[in-house]
C-alpha cells in the first residue's frame, strides 16, 4: 500500500483576502437590500411612490393608473415602472418607461411595455406593487421606490 501524503494547506494570496473584504464592505449594504445594481441602492435616495387603482384599471387590457412620484433626483431622464402581484410572483404584469418631462406624475395609461392590469380571481384580493426606478441619461440608477395596493377580483 502506497504511503499517503497529507494534503498541503492552500493559502490565498494576502492581497486577495483584503480585496474580497473591501468588496464586501462596499457592496454589502446593497447586497443586503437586494438591489440588482449593487452599489446604487446603498448610495441613492428612495423615491416616494403612490397610486390608486380604479375600476377601469382592471384586467389584462386595463390602462395603468396614474402614479405619483416624489423625490425625483436632478438629472433623471426617465422613470421605469414595473407592476408585480405579490400573490402570483411568477406572473409578469409588465410596466413601461416614461420619459421625464419635469412633472412628478406618470399619467394614467402611459405604461405600455407589455403592461397587464390587476386581475385577481373572483372574490379574491391580491396585493400589487409598482416599483419605480429613476434613471439618468447614461443609464445610471439614481433612485428607486415602490408602493403597494390591494385589488379585489370581481
MITIGU-312104 format. One record per residue: residue number from 1; residue in one letter; z, y, x of N, C-alpha, C in turn. Coordinates in nm, 2 decimals. Example, Ala and Ser with C-alpha at 12.3 -4.5 7.8 and 13.67 -1.06 7.14 Angstrom:
2
<pos:1, code:A, nZ:0.78, nY:-0.57, nX:1.32, caZ:0.78, caY:-0.45, caX:1.23, cZ:0.78, cY:-0.33, cX:1.32>
<pos:2, code:S, nZ:0.71, nY:-0.22, nX:1.28, caZ:0.71, caY:-0.11, caX:1.37, cZ:0.79, cY:0.00, cX:1.29>
This chain:
154
<pos:1, code:X, nZ:0.00, nY:-0.12, nX:0.08, caZ:0.00, caY:0.00, caX:0.00, cZ:0.00, cY:0.12, cX:0.09>
<pos:2, code:X, nZ:-0.09, nY:0.22, nX:0.06, caZ:-0.10, caY:0.34, caX:0.15, cZ:0.02, cY:0.43, cX:0.13>
<pos:3, code:X, nZ:0.05, nY:0.50, nX:0.24, caZ:0.16, caY:0.60, caX:0.23, cZ:0.13, cY:0.71, cX:0.13>
<pos:4, code:X, nZ:0.22, nY:0.75, nX:0.05, caZ:0.20, caY:0.86, caX:-0.04, cZ:0.23, cY:0.99, cX:0.03>
<pos:5, code:X, nZ:0.14, nY:1.08, nX:0.02, caZ:0.16, caY:1.21, caX:0.08, cZ:0.20, cY:1.31, cX:-0.03>
<pos:6, code:X, nZ:0.32, nY:1.37, nX:-0.02, caZ:0.36, caY:1.46, caX:-0.12, cZ:0.27, cY:1.58, cX:-0.13>
<pos:7, code:X, nZ:0.24, nY:1.63, nX:-0.25, caZ:0.15, caY:1.74, caX:-0.27, cZ:0.21, cY:1.87, cX:-0.21>
<pos:8, code:X, nZ:0.13, nY:1.95, nX:-0.15, caZ:0.17, caY:2.07, caX:-0.09, cZ:0.19, cY:2.18, cX:-0.20>
<pos:9, code:X, nZ:0.29, nY:2.26, nX:-0.19, caZ:0.31, caY:2.37, caX:-0.29, cZ:0.20, cY:2.47, cX:-0.26>
<pos:10, code:X, nZ:0.14, nY:2.51, nX:-0.37, caZ:0.04, caY:2.62, caX:-0.36, cZ:0.10, cY:2.75, cX:-0.40>
<pos:11, code:X, nZ:0.09, nY:2.84, nX:-0.31, caZ:0.14, caY:2.97, caX:-0.33, cZ:0.03, cY:3.07, cX:-0.35>
<pos:12, code:X, nZ:0.03, nY:3.15, nX:-0.46, caZ:-0.07, caY:3.25, caX:-0.47, cZ:-0.05, cY:3.36, cX:-0.37>
<pos:13, code:X, nZ:-0.16, nY:3.43, nX:-0.34, caZ:-0.16, caY:3.54, caX:-0.25, cZ:-0.06, cY:3.65, cX:-0.30>
<pos:14, code:X, nZ:0.02, nY:3.71, nX:-0.22, caZ:0.11, caY:3.81, caX:-0.26, cZ:0.05, cY:3.92, cX:-0.35>
<pos:15, code:X, nZ:-0.06, nY:3.97, nX:-0.32, caZ:-0.13, caY:4.08, caX:-0.39, cZ:-0.16, cY:4.03, cX:-0.53>
<pos:16, code:X, nZ:-0.19, nY:3.90, nX:-0.55, caZ:-0.23, caY:3.85, caX:-0.68, cZ:-0.12, cY:3.87, cX:-0.78>
<pos:17, code:X, nZ:0.00, nY:3.83, nX:-0.74, caZ:0.11, caY:3.84, caX:-0.83, cZ:0.14, cY:3.98, cX:-0.87>
<pos:18, code:X, nZ:0.13, nY:4.07, nX:-0.78, caZ:0.15, caY:4.21, caX:-0.80, cZ:0.05, cY:4.26, cX:-0.90>
<pos:19, code:X, nZ:-0.08, nY:4.22, nX:-0.88, caZ:-0.19, caY:4.27, caX:-0.96, cZ:-0.17, cY:4.22, cX:-1.11>
<pos:20, code:X, nZ:-0.13, nY:4.10, nX:-1.12, caZ:-0.10, caY:4.04, caX:-1.26, cZ:0.01, cY:4.11, cX:-1.32>
<pos:21, code:X, nZ:0.12, nY:4.14, nX:-1.25, caZ:0.23, caY:4.21, caX:-1.31, cZ:0.19, cY:4.36, cX:-1.35>
<pos:22, code:X, nZ:0.11, nY:4.42, nX:-1.27, caZ:0.06, caY:4.56, caX:-1.30, cZ:-0.02, cY:4.55, cX:-1.43>
<pos:23, code:X, nZ:-0.11, nY:4.46, nX:-1.44, caZ:-0.20, caY:4.45, caX:-1.56, cZ:-0.11, cY:4.42, cX:-1.68>
<pos:24, code:X, nZ:-0.02, nY:4.33, nX:-1.68, caZ:0.07, caY:4.31, caX:-1.79, cZ:0.15, cY:4.43, cX:-1.83>
<pos:25, code:X, nZ:0.20, nY:4.50, nX:-1.73, caZ:0.28, caY:4.62, caX:-1.75, cZ:0.20, cY:4.73, cX:-1.83>
<pos:26, code:X, nZ:0.07, nY:4.74, nX:-1.79, caZ:-0.02, caY:4.84, caX:-1.86, cZ:-0.07, cY:4.79, cX:-1.99>
<pos:27, code:X, nZ:-0.11, nY:4.67, nX:-2.00, caZ:-0.17, caY:4.62, caX:-2.13, cZ:-0.07, cY:4.55, cX:-2.22>
<pos:28, code:X, nZ:0.05, nY:4.52, nX:-2.17, caZ:0.15, caY:4.45, caX:-2.25, cZ:0.17, cY:4.52, cX:-2.39>
<pos:29, code:X, nZ:0.20, nY:4.65, nX:-2.40, caZ:0.22, caY:4.70, caX:-2.54, cZ:0.10, cY:4.69, cX:-2.63>
<pos:30, code:X, nZ:-0.02, nY:4.71, nX:-2.57, caZ:-0.14, caY:4.69, caX:-2.66, cZ:-0.16, cY:4.55, cX:-2.70>
<pos:31, code:X, nZ:-0.13, nY:4.45, nX:-2.61, caZ:-0.15, caY:4.31, caX:-2.65, cZ:-0.05, cY:4.28, cX:-2.76>
<pos:32, code:X, nZ:0.08, nY:4.33, nX:-2.75, caZ:0.18, caY:4.30, caX:-2.85, cZ:0.14, cY:4.36, cX:-2.98>
<pos:33, code:X, nZ:0.07, nY:4.48, nX:-2.98, caZ:0.03, caY:4.54, caX:-3.10, cZ:-0.09, cY:4.47, cX:-3.16>
<pos:34, code:X, nZ:-0.15, nY:4.38, nX:-3.09, caZ:-0.27, caY:4.31, caX:-3.14, cZ:-0.39, cY:4.39, cX:-3.15>
<pos:35, code:X, nZ:-0.41, nY:4.49, nX:-3.07, caZ:-0.52, caY:4.58, caX:-3.07, cZ:-0.63, cY:4.52, cX:-2.99>
<pos:36, code:X, nZ:-0.76, nY:4.50, nX:-3.05, caZ:-0.86, caY:4.43, caX:-2.97, cZ:-0.91, cY:4.51, cX:-2.85>
<pos:37, code:X, nZ:-0.89, nY:4.64, nX:-2.85, caZ:-0.94, caY:4.72, caX:-2.74, cZ:-0.84, cY:4.74, cX:-2.63>
<pos:38, code:X, nZ:-0.73, nY:4.66, nX:-2.63, caZ:-0.64, caY:4.67, caX:-2.52, cZ:-0.56, cY:4.80, cX:-2.52>
<pos:39, code:X, nZ:-0.58, nY:4.88, nX:-2.41, caZ:-0.51, caY:5.00, caX:-2.38, cZ:-0.51, cY:5.10, cX:-2.49>
<pos:40, code:X, nZ:-0.62, nY:5.11, nX:-2.56, caZ:-0.64, caY:5.21, caX:-2.66, cZ:-0.53, cY:5.22, cX:-2.76>
<pos:41, code:X, nZ:-0.47, nY:5.11, nX:-2.81, caZ:-0.37, caY:5.11, caX:-2.91, cZ:-0.24, cY:5.17, cX:-2.86>
<pos:42, code:X, nZ:-0.21, nY:5.15, nX:-2.73, caZ:-0.08, caY:5.20, caX:-2.68, cZ:-0.09, cY:5.35, cX:-2.65>
<pos:43, code:X, nZ:-0.21, nY:5.40, nX:-2.63, caZ:-0.22, caY:5.54, caX:-2.59, cZ:-0.26, cY:5.64, cX:-2.70>
<pos:44, code:X, nZ:-0.32, nY:5.59, nX:-2.81, caZ:-0.37, caY:5.67, caX:-2.91, cZ:-0.29, cY:5.68, cX:-3.04>
<pos:45, code:X, nZ:-0.29, nY:5.79, nX:-3.10, caZ:-0.21, caY:5.81, caX:-3.22, cZ:-0.26, cY:5.73, cX:-3.34>
<pos:46, code:X, nZ:-0.17, nY:5.71, nX:-3.44, caZ:-0.21, caY:5.64, caX:-3.56, cZ:-0.27, cY:5.74, cX:-3.66>
<pos:47, code:X, nZ:-0.37, nY:5.69, nX:-3.74, caZ:-0.42, caY:5.77, caX:-3.85, cZ:-0.34, cY:5.75, cX:-3.97>
<pos:48, code:X, nZ:-0.33, nY:5.85, nX:-4.06, caZ:-0.26, caY:5.83, caX:-4.19, cZ:-0.38, cY:5.80, cX:-4.29>
<pos:49, code:X, nZ:-0.37, nY:5.69, nX:-4.35, caZ:-0.48, caY:5.64, caX:-4.44, cZ:-0.43, cY:5.62, cX:-4.58>
<pos:50, code:X, nZ:-0.50, nY:5.67, nX:-4.68, caZ:-0.46, caY:5.64, caX:-4.82, cZ:-0.59, cY:5.63, cX:-4.91>
<pos:51, code:X, nZ:-0.58, nY:5.55, nX:-5.01, caZ:-0.69, caY:5.53, caX:-5.11, cZ:-0.63, cY:5.47, cX:-5.23>
<pos:52, code:X, nZ:-0.70, nY:5.48, nX:-5.34, caZ:-0.67, caY:5.41, caX:-5.47, cZ:-0.79, cY:5.34, cX:-5.52>
<pos:53, code:X, nZ:-0.77, nY:5.22, nX:-5.57, caZ:-0.88, caY:5.15, caX:-5.64, cZ:-0.88, cY:5.20, cX:-5.78>
<pos:54, code:X, nZ:-1.00, nY:5.21, nX:-5.83, caZ:-1.02, caY:5.24, caX:-5.98, cZ:-1.10, cY:5.12, cX:-6.04>
<pos:55, code:X, nZ:-1.11, nY:5.12, nX:-6.17, caZ:-1.18, caY:5.01, caX:-6.23, cZ:-1.32, cY:4.99, cX:-6.19>
<pos:56, code:X, nZ:-1.39, nY:5.10, nX:-6.15, caZ:-1.52, caY:5.10, caX:-6.11, cZ:-1.54, cY:5.04, cX:-5.97>
<pos:57, code:X, nZ:-1.43, nY:5.02, nX:-5.89, caZ:-1.44, caY:4.97, caX:-5.76, cZ:-1.44, cY:4.81, cX:-5.76>
<pos:58, code:X, nZ:-1.43, nY:4.75, nX:-5.87, caZ:-1.41, caY:4.61, caX:-5.88, cZ:-1.55, cY:4.53, cX:-5.86>
<pos:59, code:X, nZ:-1.54, nY:4.42, nX:-5.79, caZ:-1.65, caY:4.33, caX:-5.78, cZ:-1.73, cY:4.35, cX:-5.66>
<pos:60, code:X, nZ:-1.82, nY:4.25, nX:-5.63, caZ:-1.90, caY:4.25, caX:-5.51, cZ:-2.00, cY:4.37, cX:-5.50>
<pos:61, code:X, nZ:-2.03, nY:4.42, nX:-5.62, caZ:-2.13, caY:4.54, caX:-5.61, cZ:-2.05, cY:4.67, cX:-5.64>
<pos:62, code:X, nZ:-1.92, nY:4.66, nX:-5.66, caZ:-1.85, caY:4.79, caX:-5.68, cZ:-1.85, cY:4.88, cX:-5.56>
<pos:63, code:X, nZ:-1.86, nY:5.01, nX:-5.58, caZ:-1.87, caY:5.10, caX:-5.47, cZ:-1.73, cY:5.11, cX:-5.41>
<pos:64, code:X, nZ:-1.73, nY:5.15, nX:-5.28, caZ:-1.60, caY:5.17, caX:-5.21, cZ:-1.53, cY:5.29, cX:-5.27>
<pos:65, code:X, nZ:-1.40, nY:5.29, nX:-5.27, caZ:-1.32, caY:5.41, caX:-5.32, cZ:-1.32, cY:5.52, cX:-5.21>
<pos:66, code:X, nZ:-1.29, nY:5.64, nX:-5.26, caZ:-1.27, caY:5.75, caX:-5.16, cZ:-1.15, cY:5.71, cX:-5.08>
<pos:67, code:X, nZ:-1.16, nY:5.74, nX:-4.95, caZ:-1.05, caY:5.71, caX:-4.85, cZ:-1.01, cY:5.83, cX:-4.78>
<pos:68, code:X, nZ:-0.88, nY:5.88, nX:-4.80, caZ:-0.83, caY:6.00, caX:-4.73, cZ:-0.78, cY:5.96, cX:-4.59>
<pos:69, code:X, nZ:-0.81, nY:6.04, nX:-4.49, caZ:-0.77, caY:6.01, caX:-4.36, cZ:-0.71, cY:6.14, cX:-4.30>
<pos:70, code:X, nZ:-0.59, nY:6.13, nX:-4.25, caZ:-0.52, caY:6.25, caX:-4.19, cZ:-0.49, cY:6.21, cX:-4.04>
<pos:71, code:X, nZ:-0.49, nY:6.31, nX:-3.96, caZ:-0.46, caY:6.29, caX:-3.82, cZ:-0.58, cY:6.25, cX:-3.73>
<pos:72, code:X, nZ:-0.70, nY:6.29, nX:-3.78, caZ:-0.82, caY:6.26, caX:-3.71, cZ:-0.82, cY:6.34, cX:-3.58>
<pos:73, code:X, nZ:-0.83, nY:6.27, nX:-3.46, caZ:-0.83, caY:6.34, caX:-3.33, cZ:-0.95, cY:6.42, cX:-3.31>
<pos:74, code:X, nZ:-0.94, nY:6.53, nX:-3.24, caZ:-1.05, caY:6.61, caX:-3.19, cZ:-1.15, cY:6.52, cX:-3.12>
<pos:75, code:X, nZ:-1.28, nY:6.54, nX:-3.13, caZ:-1.37, caY:6.46, caX:-3.06, cZ:-1.42, cY:6.33, cX:-3.13>
<pos:76, code:X, nZ:-1.36, nY:6.31, nX:-3.25, caZ:-1.40, caY:6.19, caX:-3.33, cZ:-1.55, cY:6.22, cX:-3.39>
<pos:77, code:X, nZ:-1.63, nY:6.12, nX:-3.36, caZ:-1.77, caY:6.13, caX:-3.41, cZ:-1.79, cY:6.05, cX:-3.54>
<pos:78, code:X, nZ:-1.72, nY:5.94, nX:-3.55, caZ:-1.73, caY:5.86, caX:-3.68, cZ:-1.61, cY:5.79, cX:-3.71>
<pos:79, code:X, nZ:-1.60, nY:5.75, nX:-3.83, caZ:-1.49, caY:5.66, caX:-3.88, cZ:-1.55, cY:5.53, cX:-3.92>
<pos:80, code:X, nZ:-1.49, nY:5.42, nX:-3.87, caZ:-1.53, caY:5.29, caX:-3.91, cZ:-1.42, cY:5.23, cX:-4.00>
<pos:81, code:X, nZ:-1.47, nY:5.17, nX:-4.11, caZ:-1.38, caY:5.12, caX:-4.21, cZ:-1.41, cY:4.97, cX:-4.23>
<pos:82, code:X, nZ:-1.30, nY:4.89, nX:-4.25, caZ:-1.31, caY:4.75, caX:-4.28, cZ:-1.21, cY:4.71, cX:-4.39>
<pos:83, code:X, nZ:-1.26, nY:4.65, nX:-4.50, caZ:-1.17, caY:4.60, caX:-4.60, cZ:-1.14, cY:4.46, cX:-4.59>
<pos:84, code:X, nZ:-1.01, nY:4.42, nX:-4.60, caZ:-0.96, caY:4.28, caX:-4.58, cZ:-0.87, cY:4.25, cX:-4.70>
<pos:85, code:X, nZ:-0.88, nY:4.12, nX:-4.75, caZ:-0.80, caY:4.07, caX:-4.85, cZ:-0.69, cY:3.99, cX:-4.79>
<pos:86, code:X, nZ:-0.57, nY:4.03, nX:-4.79, caZ:-0.46, caY:3.96, caX:-4.72, cZ:-0.44, cY:3.82, cX:-4.78>
<pos:87, code:X, nZ:-0.48, nY:3.80, nX:-4.91, caZ:-0.46, caY:3.67, caX:-4.97, cZ:-0.57, cY:3.57, cX:-4.94>
<pos:88, code:X, nZ:-0.69, nY:3.62, nX:-4.89, caZ:-0.80, caY:3.54, caX:-4.85, cZ:-0.86, cY:3.60, cX:-4.72>
<pos:89, code:X, nZ:-0.78, nY:3.58, nX:-4.61, caZ:-0.82, caY:3.65, caX:-4.49, cZ:-0.96, cY:3.61, cX:-4.43>
<pos:90, code:X, nZ:-1.01, nY:3.49, nX:-4.47, caZ:-1.14, caY:3.45, caX:-4.42, cZ:-1.26, cY:3.50, cX:-4.50>
<pos:91, code:X, nZ:-1.23, nY:3.57, nX:-4.61, caZ:-1.34, caY:3.63, caX:-4.69, cZ:-1.37, cY:3.77, cX:-4.63>
<pos:92, code:X, nZ:-1.50, nY:3.79, nX:-4.60, caZ:-1.54, caY:3.92, caX:-4.55, cZ:-1.58, cY:4.01, cX:-4.66>
<pos:93, code:X, nZ:-1.51, nY:4.12, nX:-4.67, caZ:-1.54, caY:4.23, caX:-4.76, cZ:-1.63, cY:4.34, cX:-4.70>
<pos:94, code:X, nZ:-1.64, nY:4.33, nX:-4.57, caZ:-1.73, caY:4.43, caX:-4.51, cZ:-1.66, cY:4.57, cX:-4.50>
<pos:95, code:X, nZ:-1.75, nY:4.67, nX:-4.49, caZ:-1.69, caY:4.81, caX:-4.47, cZ:-1.81, cY:4.90, cX:-4.45>
<pos:96, code:X, nZ:-1.80, nY:4.98, nX:-4.34, caZ:-1.90, caY:5.07, caX:-4.31, cZ:-1.86, cY:5.17, cX:-4.20>
<pos:97, code:X, nZ:-1.96, nY:5.25, nX:-4.17, caZ:-1.94, caY:5.36, caX:-4.07, cZ:-1.97, cY:5.49, cX:-4.14>
<pos:98, code:X, nZ:-1.88, nY:5.58, nX:-4.12, caZ:-1.90, caY:5.72, caX:-4.18, cZ:-1.91, cY:5.82, cX:-4.07>
<pos:99, code:X, nZ:-2.03, nY:5.88, nX:-4.05, caZ:-2.04, caY:5.99, caX:-3.95, cZ:-1.96, cY:6.11, cX:-4.00>
<pos:100, code:X, nZ:-1.86, nY:6.15, nX:-3.92, caZ:-1.77, caY:6.25, caX:-3.95, cZ:-1.84, cY:6.39, cX:-3.95>
<pos:101, code:X, nZ:-1.81, nY:6.46, nX:-4.06, caZ:-1.88, caY:6.59, caX:-4.07, cZ:-1.77, cY:6.70, cX:-4.10>
<pos:102, code:X, nZ:-1.65, nY:6.68, nX:-4.04, caZ:-1.54, caY:6.78, caX:-4.04, cZ:-1.44, cY:6.75, cX:-4.15>
<pos:103, code:X, nZ:-1.48, nY:6.68, nX:-4.26, caZ:-1.38, caY:6.65, caX:-4.36, cZ:-1.29, cY:6.53, cX:-4.33>
<pos:104, code:X, nZ:-1.19, nY:6.52, nX:-4.41, caZ:-1.09, caY:6.41, caX:-4.38, cZ:-1.10, cY:6.31, cX:-4.49>
<pos:105, code:X, nZ:-1.21, nY:6.30, nX:-4.57, caZ:-1.22, caY:6.20, caX:-4.67, cZ:-1.35, cY:6.13, cX:-4.66>
<pos:106, code:X, nZ:-1.35, nY:6.00, nX:-4.66, caZ:-1.47, caY:5.92, caX:-4.67, cZ:-1.50, cY:5.91, cX:-4.82>
<pos:107, code:X, nZ:-1.61, nY:5.97, nX:-4.86, caZ:-1.64, caY:5.98, caX:-5.00, cZ:-1.66, cY:5.84, cX:-5.07>
<pos:108, code:X, nZ:-1.63, nY:5.84, nX:-5.20, caZ:-1.65, caY:5.71, caX:-5.27, cZ:-1.79, cY:5.67, cX:-5.26>
<pos:109, code:X, nZ:-1.81, nY:5.54, nX:-5.24, caZ:-1.95, caY:5.48, caX:-5.23, cZ:-2.01, cY:5.50, cX:-5.10>
<pos:110, code:X, nZ:-1.94, nY:5.56, nX:-5.00, caZ:-2.00, caY:5.58, caX:-4.87, cZ:-2.01, cY:5.46, cX:-4.78>
<pos:111, code:X, nZ:-1.93, nY:5.36, nX:-4.80, caZ:-1.93, caY:5.24, caX:-4.72, cZ:-2.03, cY:5.14, cX:-4.77>
<pos:112, code:X, nZ:-2.13, nY:5.11, nX:-4.69, caZ:-2.24, caY:5.02, caX:-4.73, cZ:-2.27, cY:4.90, cX:-4.64>
<pos:113, code:X, nZ:-2.19, nY:4.88, nX:-4.53, caZ:-2.22, caY:4.77, caX:-4.44, cZ:-2.17, cY:4.64, cX:-4.50>
<pos:114, code:X, nZ:-2.25, nY:4.58, nX:-4.58, caZ:-2.21, caY:4.45, caX:-4.65, cZ:-2.08, cY:4.47, cX:-4.72>
<pos:115, code:X, nZ:-2.05, nY:4.59, nX:-4.78, caZ:-1.93, caY:4.61, caX:-4.85, cZ:-1.93, cY:4.53, cX:-4.98>
<pos:116, code:X, nZ:-1.82, nY:4.47, nX:-5.01, caZ:-1.79, caY:4.40, caX:-5.13, cZ:-1.65, cY:4.44, cX:-5.18>
<pos:117, code:X, nZ:-1.65, nY:4.50, nX:-5.30, caZ:-1.52, caY:4.54, caX:-5.35, cZ:-1.42, cY:4.43, cX:-5.38>
<pos:118, code:X, nZ:-1.30, nY:4.47, nX:-5.42, caZ:-1.20, caY:4.37, caX:-5.45, cZ:-1.24, cY:4.29, cX:-5.58>
<pos:119, code:X, nZ:-1.21, nY:4.16, nX:-5.57, caZ:-1.25, caY:4.07, caX:-5.68, cZ:-1.16, cY:3.95, cX:-5.68>
<pos:120, code:X, nZ:-1.03, nY:3.97, nX:-5.71, caZ:-0.94, caY:3.86, caX:-5.71, cZ:-0.96, cY:3.77, cX:-5.84>
<pos:121, code:X, nZ:-0.91, nY:3.65, nX:-5.84, caZ:-0.93, caY:3.56, caX:-5.96, cZ:-0.86, cY:3.63, cX:-6.08>
<pos:122, code:X, nZ:-0.90, nY:3.59, nX:-6.20, caZ:-0.85, caY:3.64, caX:-6.32, cZ:-0.69, cY:3.62, cX:-6.32>
<pos:123, code:X, nZ:-0.63, nY:3.73, nX:-6.37, caZ:-0.48, caY:3.74, caX:-6.38, cZ:-0.41, cY:3.71, cX:-6.25>
<pos:124, code:X, nZ:-0.47, nY:3.74, nX:-6.14, caZ:-0.41, caY:3.72, caX:-6.01, cZ:-0.42, cY:3.86, cX:-5.94>
<pos:125, code:X, nZ:-0.32, nY:3.89, nX:-5.86, caZ:-0.32, caY:4.01, caX:-5.78, cZ:-0.33, cY:3.98, cX:-5.64>
<pos:126, code:X, nZ:-0.42, nY:4.05, nX:-5.57, caZ:-0.44, caY:4.03, caX:-5.42, cZ:-0.41, cY:4.16, cX:-5.36>
<pos:127, code:X, nZ:-0.36, nY:4.16, nX:-5.23, caZ:-0.34, caY:4.28, caX:-5.15, cZ:-0.45, cY:4.30, cX:-5.06>
<pos:128, code:X, nZ:-0.50, nY:4.42, nX:-5.06, caZ:-0.62, caY:4.46, caX:-4.98, cZ:-0.58, cY:4.57, cX:-4.88>
<pos:129, code:X, nZ:-0.64, nY:4.56, nX:-4.76, caZ:-0.61, caY:4.66, caX:-4.66, cZ:-0.74, cY:4.72, cX:-4.61>
<pos:130, code:X, nZ:-0.74, nY:4.86, nX:-4.61, caZ:-0.85, caY:4.93, caX:-4.54, cZ:-0.80, cY:4.96, cX:-4.40>
<pos:131, code:X, nZ:-0.87, nY:4.92, nX:-4.30, caZ:-0.84, caY:4.96, caX:-4.16, cZ:-0.95, cY:5.06, cX:-4.12>
<pos:132, code:X, nZ:-0.90, nY:5.17, nX:-4.07, caZ:-0.99, caY:5.28, caX:-4.03, cZ:-0.97, cY:5.31, cX:-3.88>
<pos:133, code:X, nZ:-1.08, nY:5.32, nX:-3.81, caZ:-1.09, caY:5.34, caX:-3.67, cZ:-1.16, cY:5.47, cX:-3.64>
<pos:134, code:X, nZ:-1.10, nY:5.57, nX:-3.57, caZ:-1.17, caY:5.69, caX:-3.53, cZ:-1.23, cY:5.66, cX:-3.39>
<pos:135, code:X, nZ:-1.36, nY:5.69, nX:-3.39, caZ:-1.44, caY:5.65, caX:-3.27, cZ:-1.51, cY:5.78, cX:-3.21>
<pos:136, code:X, nZ:-1.50, nY:5.80, nX:-3.08, caZ:-1.56, caY:5.91, caX:-3.01, cZ:-1.71, cY:5.89, cX:-2.99>
<pos:137, code:X, nZ:-1.78, nY:5.99, nX:-2.95, caZ:-1.93, caY:5.98, caX:-2.93, cZ:-1.97, cY:5.88, cX:-2.83>
<pos:138, code:X, nZ:-1.88, nY:5.85, nX:-2.74, caZ:-1.91, caY:5.75, caX:-2.63, cZ:-1.87, cY:5.61, cX:-2.67>
<pos:139, code:X, nZ:-1.82, nY:5.59, nX:-2.80, caZ:-1.77, caY:5.46, caX:-2.85, cZ:-1.62, cY:5.43, cX:-2.82>
<pos:140, code:X, nZ:-1.55, nY:5.52, nX:-2.76, caZ:-1.41, caY:5.51, caX:-2.73, cZ:-1.33, cY:5.51, cX:-2.86>
<pos:141, code:X, nZ:-1.24, nY:5.42, nX:-2.87, caZ:-1.15, caY:5.42, caX:-2.99, cZ:-1.04, cY:5.53, cX:-2.96>
<pos:142, code:X, nZ:-1.03, nY:5.63, nX:-3.06, caZ:-0.94, caY:5.74, caX:-3.04, cZ:-0.81, cY:5.72, cX:-3.12>
<pos:143, code:X, nZ:-0.82, nY:5.65, nX:-3.24, caZ:-0.70, caY:5.63, caX:-3.32, cZ:-0.74, cY:5.52, cX:-3.42>
<pos:144, code:X, nZ:-0.64, nY:5.46, nX:-3.48, caZ:-0.65, caY:5.36, caX:-3.58, cZ:-0.54, cY:5.38, cX:-3.69>
<pos:145, code:X, nZ:-0.57, nY:5.34, nX:-3.81, caZ:-0.47, caY:5.34, caX:-3.91, cZ:-0.51, cY:5.25, cX:-4.02>
<pos:146, code:X, nZ:-0.42, nY:5.22, nX:-4.12, caZ:-0.45, caY:5.13, caX:-4.23, cZ:-0.37, cY:5.17, cX:-4.35>
<pos:147, code:X, nZ:-0.42, nY:5.13, nX:-4.46, caZ:-0.34, caY:5.14, caX:-4.59, cZ:-0.36, cY:5.01, cX:-4.67>
<pos:148, code:X, nZ:-0.26, nY:4.98, nX:-4.75, caZ:-0.27, caY:4.85, caX:-4.83, cZ:-0.24, cY:4.89, cX:-4.97>
<pos:149, code:X, nZ:-0.32, nY:4.82, nX:-5.06, caZ:-0.30, caY:4.84, caX:-5.20, cZ:-0.33, cY:4.71, cX:-5.28>
<pos:150, code:X, nZ:-0.25, nY:4.68, nX:-5.39, caZ:-0.28, caY:4.56, caX:-5.47, cZ:-0.40, cY:4.59, cX:-5.56>
<pos:151, code:X, nZ:-0.46, nY:4.48, nX:-5.60, caZ:-0.57, caY:4.49, caX:-5.71, cZ:-0.56, cY:4.37, cX:-5.79>
<pos:152, code:X, nZ:-0.55, nY:4.39, nX:-5.93, caZ:-0.53, caY:4.27, caX:-6.02, cZ:-0.66, cY:4.23, cX:-6.08>
<pos:153, code:X, nZ:-0.69, nY:4.10, nX:-6.07, caZ:-0.81, caY:4.05, caX:-6.13, cZ:-0.80, cY:4.05, cX:-6.28>
<pos:154, code:X, nZ:-0.92, nY:4.07, nX:-6.34, caZ:-0.93, caY:4.08, caX:-6.49, cZ:-0.98, cY:3.95, cX:-6.55>
